[in-house]
Amino acid sequence: MKHAVMAHWTPPSSAGTRRVEVSFKVNANGAIQDLKVERSSGSDEADRAALKAVTDAAPFLCAPANSTIVHFQFGYESVRR
């Protein structure tokens, strides 16, 4: 699941260090529900990018047998030159 999400993660180009935490439920069929930002990075662009990475990675092929709540943290550091 981590690899699938990270393959879709495109951090914003804005400078700074950011962390955003999202949560969502993964159903037995791999579909997601209740995707939301649990801890904002302070950047709408970074928060949207994290939500998009999860949405684009779904449905998950390695879904749990029962619905499971997942917390996922994204972090990045970008430097402008």
C-alpha positions in Angstrom: 0.0 0.0 0.0 2.8 2.4 0.9 4.5 1.9 -2.4 1.3 2.4 -4.4 0.6 5.7 -2.6 4.2 7.0 -2.8 4.2 6.2 -6.6 1.4 8.8 -6.9 2.9 11.4 -4.5 4.0 14.6 -6.2 5.1 17.1 -3.6 4.5 20.8 -4.4 7.3 22.9 -5.6 7.0 25.5 -2.9 10.0 25.9 -0.6 10.0 24.6 2.9 9.6 21.5 5.0 6.1 20.2 5.3 4.4 17.2 6.8 0.8 16.2 6.3 -1.1 13.3 7.8 -4.1 11.8 6.2 -6.4 9.0 7.3 -8.8 6.8 5.4 -10.6 3.5 5.6 -9.7 0.6 3.3 -12.5 -1.8 2.6 -12.1 -5.5 1.8 -12.5 -4.7 -1.9 -9.6 -2.2 -1.8 -11.8 0.8 -2.1 -11.2 3.8 0.2 -13.7 5.8 2.3 -13.6 8.7 4.6 -10.3 10.2 3.3 -9.4 13.3 5.2 -6.5 15.4 6.4 -5.8 14.6 10.1 -2.9 17.0 10.4 -2.5 19.8 7.9 0.9 20.9 6.6 -0.2 24.5 6.6 -0.2 24.4 2.8 -3.4 23.8 0.9 -1.3 22.7 -2.0 0.6 20.0 0.0 -2.6 18.8 1.7 -4.3 18.4 -1.7 -1.3 16.6 -3.1 -1.4 14.1 -0.3 -5.1 13.4 -0.7 -4.6 13.0 -4.5 -1.8 10.5 -4.0 -4.2 8.3 -1.9 -7.1 8.7 -4.3 -5.0 8.0 -7.4 -3.4 4.8 -5.8 -6.8 3.3 -4.9 -8.2 0.7 -5.2 -5.6 -1.2 -3.3 -4.8 -4.8 -4.4 -3.5 -5.9 -1.0 -6.7 -5.0 0.9 -7.2 -6.3 4.4 -9.9 -9.0 5.0 -11.9 -6.5 7.0 -12.2 -2.7 6.8 -9.2 -1.0 8.3 -8.4 2.6 9.1 -5.0 3.7 7.8 -3.0 6.8 8.9 -0.4 7.9 6.3 2.1 10.7 6.8 3.7 12.6 3.9 6.8 14.7 4.4 9.1 16.6 2.1 11.7 19.3 2.1 12.1 21.7 -0.9 14.7 24.4 -1.4 14.4 27.2 -3.8 17.6 28.3 -5.6 
